[in-house]
Amino acid sequence: MRVKPGGLPRGTGSVVLLRPSLVSHRDSAVKRLSLILRSHTANVKIRHALAVPWIRTPILLLLVFMNVVSAIYLGLWAAIFLVGHPILLATLNPFSPIVSGVAYLGLALWHGYDIGIVVFGTHKLHQMTDGEPRLIASFHLKWLHKIQTKLLRQLLLWVAKYELLRLARHALVVVVLSIHAHHVSENVVDAAFAFTYTLLVAFYCFLTPSCLLSSHPFIKRYVTLLNDAFFHFLLSTGLSAFVFIPQVVDYAPTPTWFEYYFDALVLTNRALISTSAVDFVLFLFIFGTNHLTLHQLTHVALAASAMEEIQSMISKGNDSKSSTKTLPPLPSSPPPPLFRMTMFQGVSISARRLTTRKLVAFRERRPVHFKLFFAVNVLWGFVLVVAACTGMWHAPCPPGCVAFTSPWFHPNSCTCKRFRLDCQALGIFHDDAKATAVLATLDASLFSLDVVHCGFPQGLAPIDRFRDLFALRLEFNDIQAWPASTATLPSSLQVFALRYSPRLSAMPAILVEMPAPPSIVSLIVDGTNISTVPESLSTWPRLMHVRLASNRLTAIPAAFQSHATLSLLDLHSNAIDDAVALSSLPVQIHYVDLSMNQIQNLSKAFVHAYIAAPFPLRLVANPIESMEPALLAWALIQASAEPLDFAATPLCARLGNKQRPPVQTRAFQLVVGPLLPPALASVVCYANCASQCGRARLGDHIPDVECNVSACAFDHGDFSP
């Protein structure tokens, strides 16, 4: 710094010579102080607004409600991922169930922590250790002096000045939610859910940027985050919870709900979870931003509440003091007129060109880039509204389309996901060519196909073009054989059901002679003349549910006795007369149904193993006359849970018969009543509505011909399409 000849002007104090680096630090300090003061002023105004109880209390109640719903939703999914039935995990196909379960459980506990700090008052210690809670939107650069690179320091100051982090965060959330909304429209068969989800993303684009244009700090900073939290809650857990939680309540308690679950819920639930690493990252981002926003809003509201309590205590303390005359406090010594040895590095005040008004009187500004950001969001919101409307407006679906999705910008097509081909209803029962032509018109992304009342004596035409086919059901057809040379099954197929084809005498070759083990999880073959099961089924790596009912089996197939993944086995209405193989079933078996067979007794080895590790076992309508006393006593004690069902057997008839023959002695005649009390007899030895229709068959969403009578309420509506 040069000094003119003649020296300094009179009255000028000493001057500090500064290097260029100090000048740059001086500018950074001024800007940093400006940002800190602006954020501090905003926080004071926010706390002042939240100190009003009628503002703070509804906000806290809303935050607690959103945390409770989010914790329940994430906790249920964590339980499914960690301890759920293997069939659920196989059909949902989540990304790394253990990793997903741990992540979801951690998020659920995190939401539970926020509930605790509000409900149980555990926030007070947290506030004592953290006296200056800050919003996500605030951006303090108190550590900026540690950065020596001038370009990086200026860049960070520029980012803080224009609040680009807040805008970038909102833009990233909009992008992620838009991607998920498109995924929902492509996969969820509930059109109202897909439309509502996309519309909420559009409203999020409209409302949140509009709050950024406000000049009041409470609206710009706190209400913006509150609006973020509300939409994050709806789009991450809220809307999905109102779809998913009723499913858990309705279908989880019983083991026979899987068939209906396959039909109606797999597509929707796959859209609610992550099925790949990319989806997992996106969902973690959505859930994480939801919780961070809720956490910061809760923390700031509680800090304002604590500040109000402290001020109230101080006010009461001042009122209780005696009115004694005290000396006024001594005025603090003013700073030197021309110097401050503070963050300005000893620079003269007159050299900073920063007036008091510029330094103190900060207001929330509405710069041009905020307005541009608002315009871009509004434009994208209108695009989403148009996309949602085009999803609801599509071409008429062909007759037989049961469920379809609502993809964006496809108004001239129908994306059918589940199709039911009923040849009898279409008048083409004996015309396989026309039935094949109908199948040829279906979209390649078909998810579920039902073929009912058709011919196809040699099986269906090639169906491998349905690359996403998940379930294939063939009912009441005239299938006699299905050679492997005529077609191949899609690799995505997980449910195969072939029911009521009485001319079929062997397992279809398309299943047995496949070059590689199929990915089938559920195999159902009912109402045929099949008497044997090939050993090759024991090598199917994902087979967990087998139902071979109303066939001609005489023994439990050996292919299932050593299967590594089999969990549910249903062999009711066959001719099985030997239950020795029960003792050699896999240890992971969870359910066995041998009702309406010819079993007369159970081996002692199986009885001891079953009591040690029980599972639901159905032996209804078998000619069982006696049972091991230990097993009988155990079954009666556990009658309310119904683990062992032996109703409609001779044993049950003797236990609950009210008209037993009297016992005649020399002195008198003893009339013997039933061995079971009426209340217990009605539970253990109930009467079937039809001879070949067990109680478990009713209302299981599977049409059973034996139960389609008036006494059984026509299978409780299972024959309804």
C-alpha distance (Angstrom), angle and dihedral (degrees) to the residues before:
residue distance angle dihedral
M1 . . .
R2 3.82 . .
V3 3.83 125.4 .
K4 3.78 118.1 -149.0
P5 3.80 119.7 -123.6
G6 3.75 111.2 -86.3
G7 3.75 94.5 46.9
L8 3.72 128.4 -110.5
P9 3.80 124.2 -26.3
R10 3.77 116.1 -93.3
G11 3.79 113.6 -90.4
T12 3.73 94.8 26.0
G13 3.75 114.6 128.7
S14 3.71 126.7 -139.3
V15 3.76 118.5 -54.8
V16 3.76 127.2 -138.1
L17 3.79 116.2 -140.4
L18 3.82 109.4 -135.4
R19 3.74 131.2 -158.2
P20 3.82 118.4 -135.7
S21 3.82 90.0 -106.8
L22 3.81 90.1 57.9
V23 3.78 90.5 51.3
S24 3.79 90.2 54.9
H25 3.80 89.8 48.4
R26 3.78 88.1 49.9
D27 3.80 91.1 55.8
S28 3.79 91.3 46.6
A29 3.79 91.1 50.4
V30 3.79 92.8 51.2
K31 3.79 92.2 49.7
R32 3.79 91.4 43.9
L33 3.79 91.6 51.5
S34 3.78 89.6 48.1
L35 3.80 91.5 54.3
I36 3.80 93.3 45.5
L37 3.79 93.3 49.9
R38 3.79 92.0 47.0
S39 3.80 92.1 50.8
H40 3.81 92.0 44.3
T41 3.81 91.6 51.4
A42 3.80 90.2 48.9
N43 3.82 91.9 50.3
V44 3.81 91.2 50.4
K45 3.80 91.2 52.6
I46 3.80 91.6 46.2
R47 3.80 92.6 51.7
H48 3.77 90.6 46.3
A49 3.82 90.1 54.8
L50 3.82 93.4 45.1
A51 3.80 91.3 49.5
V52 3.81 87.8 75.5
P53 3.85 105.8 93.6
W54 3.81 96.0 -145.7
I55 3.80 88.5 57.7
R56 3.80 99.5 39.6
T57 3.83 99.8 43.2
P58 3.85 98.0 56.7
I59 3.79 89.4 45.9
L60 3.81 92.0 52.7
L61 3.82 91.7 46.8
L62 3.80 90.5 51.1
L63 3.81 91.3 48.3
V64 3.81 91.9 49.7
F65 3.82 91.2 49.7
M66 3.80 92.4 50.5
N67 3.81 91.4 47.4
V68 3.82 92.3 49.2
V69 3.81 94.4 50.8
S70 3.81 91.9 44.3
A71 3.82 92.1 49.1
I72 3.83 92.5 50.0
Y73 3.80 93.3 46.4
L74 3.80 95.3 47.4
G75 3.81 91.7 41.8
L76 3.81 92.5 54.5
W77 3.78 92.0 50.2
A78 3.82 90.1 46.8
A79 3.82 89.6 53.4
I80 3.82 91.0 50.3
F81 3.80 92.1 49.0
L82 3.81 94.6 46.7
V83 3.83 105.1 34.3
G84 3.81 104.4 7.3
H85 3.79 124.3 129.8
P86 3.81 112.4 -81.9
I87 3.82 90.5 -123.0
L88 3.79 90.0 60.4
L89 3.77 92.3 51.4
A90 3.80 92.7 44.9
T91 3.80 94.5 51.1
L92 3.81 96.4 40.3
N93 3.80 91.3 45.9
P94 3.83 96.1 -157.2
F95 3.76 123.2 -171.0
S96 3.84 108.5 -96.9
P97 3.83 100.4 -27.2
I98 3.81 93.5 -151.2
V99 3.80 94.2 51.1
S100 3.80 92.0 43.0
G101 3.80 91.6 47.4
V102 3.80 93.7 50.7
A103 3.81 91.5 47.2
Y104 3.80 93.2 48.3
L105 3.81 91.6 45.6
G106 3.80 91.0 51.4
L107 3.79 91.1 51.1
A108 3.82 91.0 47.9
L109 3.82 91.4 51.8
W110 3.79 89.7 47.1
H111 3.79 89.9 55.5
G112 3.80 88.4 47.1
Y113 3.80 89.8 55.1
D114 3.80 90.5 55.8
I115 3.79 89.6 50.1
G116 3.79 89.6 52.3
I117 3.79 96.4 51.3
V118 3.80 89.7 55.4
V119 3.80 102.1 37.6
F120 3.81 100.5 36.4
G121 3.80 98.8 32.6
T122 3.79 95.4 -120.5
H123 3.81 89.3 140.5
K124 3.81 94.1 83.7
L125 3.80 95.7 77.7
H126 3.78 89.2 44.6
Q127 3.80 90.7 53.4
M128 3.81 92.2 49.5
T129 3.79 90.9 56.5
D130 3.80 94.7 42.1
G131 3.74 107.6 41.4
E132 3.79 98.8 171.5
P133 3.81 111.6 49.5
R134 3.75 113.5 -170.7
L135 3.74 134.7 -158.4
I136 3.76 122.9 -117.5
A137 3.78 87.3 -119.5
S138 3.84 93.3 59.1
F139 3.76 116.0 87.8
H140 3.80 117.8 -161.2
L141 3.79 121.2 -173.5
K142 3.79 100.6 -168.5
W143 3.79 89.5 134.6
L144 3.79 93.6 53.1
H145 3.81 93.4 104.1
K146 3.82 88.5 70.0
I147 3.79 91.0 66.0
Q148 3.78 110.9 87.0
T149 3.81 98.5 -178.4
K150 3.78 107.9 97.2
L151 3.81 95.0 -156.1
L152 3.80 93.2 51.4
R153 3.80 91.7 45.8
Q154 3.78 92.0 51.1
L155 3.80 90.4 46.6
L156 3.80 92.3 53.4
L157 3.78 91.5 47.1
W158 3.79 89.8 50.6
V159 3.81 90.8 49.5
A160 3.80 90.8 50.0
K161 3.80 94.3 44.8
Y162 3.79 93.9 55.0
E163 3.84 94.3 34.2
L164 3.77 92.0 -126.4
L165 3.78 94.0 160.7
R166 3.78 91.0 62.9
L167 3.80 91.4 48.7
A168 3.80 92.7 45.3
R169 3.79 91.0 50.1
H170 3.81 91.7 51.8
A171 3.81 91.8 46.1
L172 3.81 91.6 50.3
V173 3.81 91.4 49.5
V174 3.81 90.5 50.2
V175 3.80 91.2 50.7
V176 3.82 93.2 49.1
L177 3.80 93.7 45.6
S178 3.81 91.3 47.2
I179 3.80 90.4 52.8
H180 3.79 90.4 50.0
A181 3.81 91.8 46.5
H182 3.81 89.3 54.6
H183 3.81 89.5 48.8
V184 3.81 90.2 51.4
S185 3.81 92.2 50.0
E186 3.81 90.5 51.6
N187 3.81 97.3 48.6
V188 3.81 114.0 20.9
V189 3.81 113.5 89.6
D190 3.81 92.1 -158.6
A191 3.81 102.4 94.1
A192 3.81 93.6 -169.6
F193 3.80 91.6 54.0
A194 3.81 93.0 49.1
F195 3.81 92.3 46.4
T196 3.81 93.1 48.0
Y197 3.80 92.8 47.9
T198 3.81 93.7 52.2
L199 3.79 91.4 44.4
L200 3.82 91.3 53.1
V201 3.80 90.5 53.0
A202 3.81 88.4 52.1
F203 3.82 92.0 50.4
Y204 3.79 88.7 49.2
C205 3.81 87.8 57.3
F206 3.81 90.6 49.8
L207 3.80 102.5 45.0
T208 3.80 107.9 35.2
P209 3.85 97.8 54.8
S210 3.80 90.0 45.4
C211 3.82 89.4 61.9
L212 3.81 89.4 55.3
L213 3.80 89.8 63.7
S214 3.80 92.5 62.3
S215 3.81 119.0 107.0
H216 3.82 93.7 -148.5
P217 3.83 113.0 92.5
F218 3.82 93.6 -143.6
I219 3.80 91.6 57.6
K220 3.78 97.0 37.1
R221 3.78 96.9 46.8
Y222 3.81 110.3 20.2
V223 3.81 103.4 27.6
T224 3.80 88.6 45.8
L225 3.79 89.9 56.8
L226 3.81 91.2 43.2
N227 3.79 89.1 53.4
D228 3.81 88.6 47.6
A229 3.79 90.9 50.9
F230 3.79 93.6 49.9
F231 3.80 94.5 50.9
H232 3.82 92.6 40.3
F233 3.80 88.5 53.8
L234 3.80 93.9 49.9
L235 3.80 94.6 44.2
S236 3.81 98.1 41.4
T237 3.80 106.9 36.7
G238 3.82 112.3 -16.7
L239 3.80 102.0 70.7
S240 3.80 92.5 35.7
A241 3.81 91.8 49.4
F242 3.80 92.4 58.1
V243 3.82 88.1 55.0
F244 3.81 99.6 39.9
I245 3.82 105.1 38.7
P246 3.87 94.4 59.5
Q247 3.81 88.0 53.8
V248 3.79 90.7 56.7
V249 3.80 91.8 48.2
D250 3.83 94.5 47.5
Y251 3.79 105.0 38.9
A252 3.80 110.6 20.1
P253 3.86 100.3 76.0
T254 3.84 96.4 65.3
P255 3.81 129.9 56.7
T256 3.82 94.5 -142.5
W257 3.78 98.2 67.4
F258 3.80 96.6 87.0
E259 3.79 96.1 95.3
Y260 3.78 92.8 55.9
Y261 3.78 89.5 42.6
F262 3.79 90.0 57.2
D263 3.79 91.1 53.3
A264 3.76 105.1 45.6
L265 3.77 112.4 16.8
V266 3.79 114.2 35.7
L267 3.80 95.7 81.4
T268 3.79 93.2 47.7
N269 3.79 94.3 45.7
R270 3.79 92.5 47.0
A271 3.80 87.7 57.8
L272 3.82 90.5 52.3
I273 3.81 96.2 55.6
S274 3.78 137.7 46.3
T275 3.80 115.6 -93.9
S276 3.81 96.0 175.1
A277 3.79 139.6 30.7
V278 3.81 91.6 -100.3
D279 3.81 91.3 51.5
F280 3.80 89.6 48.0
V281 3.80 91.9 55.3
L282 3.82 91.6 46.5
F283 3.80 92.9 49.7
L284 3.80 92.3 46.9
F285 3.79 88.9 52.0
I286 3.82 92.0 50.2
F287 3.81 93.9 46.3
G288 3.80 93.1 41.3
T289 3.80 95.7 51.5
N290 3.80 88.9 46.0
H291 3.78 92.5 56.1
L292 3.81 96.6 40.2
T293 3.78 90.6 54.3
L294 3.81 92.4 47.8
H295 3.80 91.0 46.4
Q296 3.80 94.8 52.1
L297 3.80 93.2 45.2
T298 3.80 90.9 50.3
H299 3.80 92.7 47.1
V300 3.80 94.6 50.7
A301 3.82 92.7 46.0
L302 3.80 91.3 50.7
A303 3.80 91.3 46.8
A304 3.80 89.1 54.8
S305 3.80 89.2 49.5
A306 3.80 91.6 51.5
M307 3.80 90.8 47.7
E308 3.80 89.7 53.2
E309 3.82 90.6 51.4
I310 3.80 91.7 50.4
Q311 3.78 92.5 49.1
S312 3.81 90.2 48.6
M313 3.81 91.0 51.8
I314 3.80 91.4 49.1
S315 3.78 91.1 48.8
K316 3.80 92.1 50.8
G317 3.79 90.5 47.6
N318 3.79 92.4 52.1
D319 3.80 91.4 49.1
S320 3.79 91.7 52.7
K321 3.80 94.5 52.7
S322 3.80 119.9 100.2
S323 3.77 116.4 -105.3
T324 3.80 98.3 -109.4
K325 3.73 123.1 159.6
T326 3.75 111.3 -108.8
L327 3.72 131.3 -173.8
P328 3.76 115.9 -105.5
P329 3.79 114.4 -107.3
L330 3.75 117.1 -94.1
P331 3.77 112.8 -103.2
S332 3.72 114.3 -108.0
S333 3.74 115.5 -109.9
P334 3.76 110.8 -99.3
P335 3.74 118.6 -120.6
P336 3.78 120.2 -102.6
P337 3.77 110.1 -74.7
L338 3.74 96.0 -120.3
F339 3.79 107.1 21.7
R340 3.79 142.7 54.5
M341 3.73 119.2 179.0
T342 3.81 91.9 -152.0
M343 3.75 135.1 105.4
F344 3.80 89.5 -43.2
Q345 3.81 89.8 76.4
G346 3.80 95.1 -122.5
V347 3.79 95.6 -55.5
S348 3.78 119.9 159.3
I349 3.82 112.3 -103.2
S350 3.74 91.2 -134.6
A351 3.78 89.2 57.6
R352 3.83 94.9 56.5
R353 3.80 96.5 67.2
L354 3.79 89.2 -149.6
T355 3.80 113.5 132.3
T356 3.79 124.3 -152.5
R357 3.78 91.1 -110.7
K358 3.78 91.8 54.4
L359 3.78 91.2 46.9
V360 3.82 100.0 46.9
A361 3.80 110.7 19.4
F362 3.80 99.3 76.0
R363 3.76 122.0 165.4
E364 3.76 132.3 -177.2
R365 3.75 103.9 -95.7
R366 3.77 130.6 -149.7
P367 3.79 103.8 -144.7
V368 3.76 123.6 -173.1
H369 3.79 95.3 -102.5
F370 3.83 90.1 60.0
K371 3.79 89.6 55.5
L372 3.79 91.0 46.9
F373 3.82 90.0 48.9
F374 3.81 89.9 50.9
A375 3.81 91.6 50.3
V376 3.82 92.5 50.5
N377 3.81 91.4 49.5
V378 3.79 92.4 48.9
L379 3.79 90.2 50.0
W380 3.81 92.0 50.2
G381 3.80 90.1 46.0
F382 3.80 90.4 56.5
V383 3.82 89.1 50.1
L384 3.81 89.6 54.4
V385 3.81 91.7 48.3
V386 3.80 90.2 52.9
A387 3.82 90.1 46.5
A388 3.80 91.8 51.7
C389 3.81 91.3 49.6
T390 3.80 92.6 49.4
G391 3.81 88.1 52.0
M392 3.79 90.3 57.6
W393 3.81 92.9 45.4
H394 3.80 110.9 65.8
A395 3.77 139.3 141.0
P396 3.83 117.6 -78.5
C397 3.79 111.9 -84.5
P398 3.82 119.0 -124.5
P399 3.81 119.6 -100.4
G400 3.77 108.3 -82.2
C401 3.79 97.8 36.8
V402 3.80 104.0 131.5
A403 3.81 100.4 175.7
F404 3.79 133.7 14.3
T405 3.79 138.5 173.1
S406 3.81 130.3 -123.0
P407 3.82 107.4 -127.5
W408 3.78 119.3 -177.4
F409 3.80 121.9 -98.9
H410 3.82 96.5 5.0
P411 3.82 101.8 113.2
N412 3.81 94.0 146.3
S413 3.80 98.4 56.9
C414 3.79 141.0 54.1
T415 3.79 115.9 -134.9
C416 3.80 99.3 -153.0
K417 3.80 114.8 -165.6
R418 3.80 101.0 176.8
F419 3.80 121.3 33.3
R420 3.80 129.0 -176.8
L421 3.80 114.9 -159.5
D422 3.80 107.4 -161.5
C423 3.79 105.7 179.8
Q424 3.79 93.1 -174.8
A425 3.79 91.8 55.7
L426 3.81 91.3 47.3
G427 3.82 93.3 46.9
I428 3.82 94.8 -119.3
F429 3.80 100.3 107.7
H430 3.81 95.2 134.1
D431 3.81 97.4 31.8
D432 3.80 110.1 87.2
A433 3.81 91.9 171.2
K434 3.79 92.8 62.3
A435 3.80 91.2 44.0
T436 3.81 89.8 52.3
A437 3.81 89.8 48.9
V438 3.80 89.7 55.3
L439 3.80 90.5 52.4
A440 3.80 90.0 49.8
T441 3.81 91.0 61.8
L442 3.81 93.8 58.6
D443 3.78 122.7 104.6
A444 3.80 116.9 -98.3
S445 3.82 90.3 -125.2
L446 3.82 91.9 66.5
F447 3.80 110.9 148.1
S448 3.82 104.8 -170.3
L449 3.83 130.7 20.0
D450 3.81 126.8 -168.7
V451 3.83 119.4 -171.8
V452 3.82 112.8 -169.4
H453 3.83 133.6 177.0
C454 3.81 95.3 -0.8
G455 3.78 134.8 128.1
F456 3.80 115.7 -127.2
P457 3.85 96.2 146.0
Q458 3.82 89.8 180.0
G459 3.77 96.6 40.7
L460 3.77 131.9 -99.6
A461 3.75 125.8 -39.3
P462 3.83 117.0 -103.1
I463 3.79 108.1 -50.3
D464 3.78 99.3 171.7
R465 3.81 89.5 104.4
F466 3.81 87.3 77.0
R467 3.79 92.0 85.5
D468 3.83 94.4 179.0
L469 3.81 98.2 41.9
F470 3.79 108.7 143.9
A471 3.82 104.6 169.4
L472 3.83 131.5 28.3
R473 3.81 119.0 -173.8
L474 3.80 125.1 -177.4
E475 3.82 114.7 -174.9
F476 3.81 132.7 173.9
N477 3.80 93.9 -2.0
D478 3.81 131.5 140.7
I479 3.79 96.0 -117.6
Q480 3.81 112.0 156.5
A481 3.80 99.8 167.6
W482 3.77 139.1 -11.3
P483 3.81 111.7 -150.1
A484 3.78 117.4 -154.0
S485 3.81 90.2 -131.3
T486 3.81 94.2 66.2
A487 3.80 98.4 59.3
T488 3.78 146.9 -11.0
L489 3.76 127.1 -133.3
P490 3.81 119.3 -118.8
S491 3.78 114.7 -102.8
S492 3.81 89.7 -125.9
L493 3.84 94.0 61.0
Q494 3.82 112.0 119.8
V495 3.83 103.8 158.6
F496 3.82 121.1 52.8
A497 3.82 118.2 176.3
L498 3.81 124.6 175.6
R499 3.80 111.3 175.1
Y500 3.79 136.1 174.6
S501 3.79 102.0 3.6
P502 3.83 98.7 138.3
R503 3.82 94.6 -178.4
L504 3.80 92.4 61.7
S505 3.83 108.3 100.8
A506 3.81 102.5 170.4
M507 3.76 137.9 36.3
P508 3.84 108.1 -83.9
A509 3.78 111.9 -93.6
I510 3.78 90.9 -135.0
L511 3.82 86.5 70.7
V512 3.79 98.9 39.3
E513 3.81 101.6 40.8
M514 3.78 99.6 44.9
P515 3.82 111.7 136.7
A516 3.80 91.8 -129.8
P517 3.81 130.7 28.6
P518 3.79 108.2 -90.2
S519 3.77 125.7 -119.8
I520 3.81 91.7 -122.9
V521 3.80 114.0 144.8
S522 3.82 99.4 177.2
L523 3.83 123.4 38.1
I524 3.82 119.1 -173.3
V525 3.82 123.1 178.6
D526 3.83 113.4 165.5
G527 3.78 135.8 166.4
T528 3.81 100.3 16.9
N529 3.82 137.0 118.4
I530 3.80 93.9 -109.8
S531 3.82 111.9 140.6
T532 3.81 102.0 170.0
V533 3.78 136.8 42.0
P534 3.83 120.3 -145.7
E535 3.79 118.3 -115.7
S536 3.80 90.0 -128.2
L537 3.80 89.7 80.3
S538 3.80 88.5 71.9
T539 3.82 88.9 70.3
W540 3.80 96.4 55.1
P541 3.81 101.0 117.5
R542 3.82 99.2 -156.0
L543 3.81 103.0 34.7
M544 3.83 108.6 127.8
H545 3.82 106.7 147.5
V546 3.82 123.5 50.4
R547 3.80 125.3 176.0
L548 3.82 116.5 178.8
A549 3.80 102.6 164.7
S550 3.80 132.5 162.7
N551 3.79 93.3 15.2
R552 3.84 132.3 118.3
L553 3.79 101.4 -96.4
T554 3.82 114.8 147.1
A555 3.81 98.5 -173.7
I556 3.76 140.1 19.6
P557 3.84 103.2 -83.5
A558 3.78 115.0 -107.7
A559 3.81 90.1 -134.4
F560 3.81 88.9 71.8
Q561 3.81 98.3 44.6
S562 3.78 94.8 75.5
H563 3.78 101.1 24.9
A564 3.79 113.6 142.4
T565 3.81 99.5 -147.3
L566 3.82 106.9 23.3
S567 3.81 111.6 128.3
L568 3.85 109.1 158.1
L569 3.82 121.0 42.0
D570 3.81 122.3 -178.3
L571 3.83 116.9 -179.7
H572 3.79 101.2 153.8
S573 3.82 123.5 150.4
N574 3.81 97.6 28.2
A575 3.83 131.9 113.0
I576 3.80 98.9 -101.4
D577 3.82 109.4 151.6
D578 3.79 101.5 166.6
A579 3.79 121.6 68.8
V580 3.81 96.3 177.9
A581 3.81 89.9 108.1
L582 3.81 89.8 63.6
S583 3.79 89.5 80.9
S584 3.82 90.9 56.7
L585 3.80 98.3 50.6
P586 3.82 117.3 124.9
V587 3.79 116.4 -82.6
Q588 3.81 91.8 -124.0
I589 3.82 92.6 61.6
H590 3.83 111.7 126.9
Y591 3.81 105.1 174.9
V592 3.82 135.1 23.7
D593 3.80 126.5 -179.6
L594 3.82 117.0 -168.9
S595 3.79 97.6 157.3
M596 3.83 121.5 147.9
N597 3.81 95.0 23.4
Q598 3.84 132.8 116.6
I599 3.81 100.2 -100.1
Q600 3.83 112.6 144.7
N601 3.80 104.3 176.3
L602 3.79 144.2 1.8
S603 3.79 123.9 -123.4
K604 3.80 120.2 -112.4
A605 3.79 91.1 -123.3
F606 3.79 91.0 57.6
V607 3.82 92.4 45.1
H608 3.81 93.2 56.2
A609 3.81 92.5 43.6
Y610 3.79 91.8 47.2
I611 3.81 94.9 50.9
A612 3.81 89.3 50.0
A613 3.83 93.2 50.2
P614 3.82 110.2 15.4
F615 3.79 126.5 -170.3
P616 3.84 133.3 171.0
L617 3.83 106.5 -68.4
R618 3.81 120.9 -178.7
L619 3.84 116.6 -158.1
V620 3.81 98.3 158.6
A621 3.84 118.2 158.2
N622 3.80 96.6 7.2
P623 3.85 120.6 137.9
I624 3.82 92.1 -109.0
E625 3.83 110.3 152.9
S626 3.79 100.5 168.3
M627 3.78 139.5 22.0
E628 3.77 136.3 -168.5
P629 3.83 107.4 -84.5
A630 3.80 92.0 -128.8
L631 3.81 91.9 53.2
L632 3.80 92.8 44.3
A633 3.80 92.7 50.3
W634 3.79 91.2 46.7
A635 3.83 91.3 49.2
L636 3.80 91.7 51.2
I637 3.80 92.4 48.6
Q638 3.80 91.1 49.7
A639 3.81 94.0 40.9
S640 3.79 95.5 120.1
A641 3.81 91.3 59.3
E642 3.83 91.3 46.3
P643 3.82 97.4 -144.0
L644 3.83 91.4 152.1
D645 3.79 116.9 38.7
F646 3.83 115.6 -171.7
A647 3.80 100.5 154.5
A648 3.82 120.5 149.3
T649 3.82 92.7 29.8
P650 3.84 128.0 124.6
L651 3.80 88.0 -111.2
C652 3.78 91.1 56.7
A653 3.79 90.7 46.7
R654 3.82 90.5 56.8
L655 3.80 93.6 45.4
G656 3.77 96.5 50.8
N657 3.82 103.3 28.0
K658 3.80 111.2 126.6
Q659 3.82 94.1 -167.2
R660 3.79 100.7 60.6
P661 3.83 117.3 158.3
P662 3.83 113.8 -96.7
V663 3.81 121.7 -109.5
Q664 3.86 110.6 -119.3
T665 3.83 118.8 -150.9
R666 3.82 131.8 171.8
A667 3.79 94.1 -99.6
F668 3.76 104.5 34.7
Q669 3.77 146.1 -10.3
L670 3.86 114.8 -103.0
V671 3.79 116.4 -149.5
V672 3.83 109.2 -151.2
G673 3.80 118.6 -154.7
P674 3.79 128.3 -157.2
L675 3.81 117.5 -56.1
L676 3.80 91.9 -134.1
P677 3.79 125.0 56.2
P678 3.81 113.3 -114.9
A679 3.81 94.0 -108.8
L680 3.81 92.4 54.2
A681 3.79 93.6 39.9
S682 3.81 91.1 56.4
V683 3.79 89.3 55.8
V684 3.79 100.8 41.2
C685 3.79 101.5 29.4
Y686 3.76 103.6 33.7
A687 3.81 121.4 158.7
N688 3.79 122.1 -110.5
C689 3.78 119.0 -125.8
A690 3.83 88.6 -132.3
S691 3.78 132.6 16.3
Q692 3.80 94.9 -112.6
C693 3.79 98.4 31.1
G694 3.79 116.5 90.1
R695 3.76 122.1 -160.5
A696 3.80 90.8 -111.8
R697 3.82 89.6 61.7
L698 3.79 94.2 62.8
G699 3.77 117.5 95.1
D700 3.80 95.0 -4.4
H701 3.84 91.9 128.8
I702 3.83 89.9 -113.2
P703 3.83 116.8 109.5
D704 3.82 109.7 -124.6
V705 3.80 117.1 -171.1
E706 3.81 92.1 -153.9
C707 3.83 90.0 59.4
N708 3.80 97.2 44.4
V709 3.82 94.2 102.3
S710 3.77 132.4 107.1
A711 3.82 93.0 -110.5
C712 3.81 88.1 61.4
A713 3.82 93.7 43.0
F714 3.81 87.8 -109.9
D715 3.79 93.8 -64.1
H716 3.82 89.6 -49.0
G717 3.78 90.9 -75.4
D718 3.80 98.4 -51.7
F719 3.81 90.8 133.1
S720 3.80 91.0 61.9
P721 3.84 110.0 107.6
